[in-house]
Amino acid sequence: MKLKNIPADIKSKSIKEAQNEIKDIIAKLEHDETDLEQSKNQYSRMMLLNYHIQQQYKKKLKEIKSFKYSKKNKKQSKVKNF
């Protein structure tokens, strides 16, 4: 799912904040007295939050891979210099 128009208020959230908001939305959706239109809006927001979390994890994974790669290259260059 590619969602490019993530609202700024979601983009500014940390992973933990987004997860907490998703938990709150789920609790609201499970409540019997929620109307359909409000439920649809909350569900859409939850999907945007979920996408944002996925993007943040992908970003962190790239950082970790980059760090491992640069660390590995430093070790190899030290061995070549001896």
C-alpha positions in Angstrom: 0.0 0.0 0.0 1.6 3.2 -1.1 0.2 6.3 0.7 2.1 9.5 -0.2 -0.2 12.0 1.5 0.5 11.3 5.1 -0.6 14.3 7.2 2.1 16.3 8.9 0.7 15.5 12.4 1.3 11.8 11.7 4.7 12.3 10.1 5.9 14.1 13.2 5.0 11.2 15.5 7.5 8.7 16.9 6.9 5.0 16.4 5.7 4.7 20.0 3.3 7.6 19.7 1.8 6.2 16.5 1.4 2.8 18.1 -0.3 4.3 21.1 -2.7 6.2 18.8 -3.5 3.0 16.9 -4.3 1.3 20.2 -6.7 4.1 21.1 -8.4 3.9 17.7 -8.9 0.2 18.1 -10.5 0.7 21.5 -12.8 3.3 20.0 -13.7 1.0 17.0 -14.5 -1.8 19.4 -17.0 0.4 21.2 -20.6 -0.4 20.1 -21.9 3.1 20.0 -19.5 4.4 17.3 -21.2 5.6 14.1 -20.2 4.2 10.7 -18.8 7.4 9.2 -16.6 8.1 12.3 -15.5 4.4 12.2 -14.4 4.8 8.6 -12.4 8.0 9.4 -10.7 6.4 12.3 -9.9 3.3 10.3 -8.3 5.4 7.6 -6.3 7.3 10.1 -5.1 4.0 11.6 -4.0 2.8 8.2 -2.0 6.0 7.7 -0.4 5.5 11.1 0.5 2.0 10.3 2.1 3.0 7.0 4.1 5.7 8.9 5.3 3.1 11.3 6.4 0.8 8.5 8.3 3.6 6.8 10.1 4.4 10.1 11.1 0.8 10.5 12.4 0.7 6.9 14.4 3.9 7.6 15.9 2.4 10.7 16.8 -0.8 8.9 18.7 1.2 6.2 20.6 3.0 8.9 21.5 -0.3 10.6 22.6 -1.9 7.3 24.6 1.2 6.4 26.3 1.2 9.8 27.2 -2.5 9.5 28.5 -2.0 6.0 30.7 1.0 6.9 32.0 -0.9 10.0 32.8 -3.9 7.9 34.7 -1.8 5.4 36.7 -0.2 8.1 37.8 -3.6 9.4 38.8 -4.8 6.0 40.8 -1.6 5.2 42.7 -2.0 8.5 43.6 -5.6 7.6 44.8 -4.5 4.1 47.1 -1.9 5.6 49.1 -4.4 7.6 
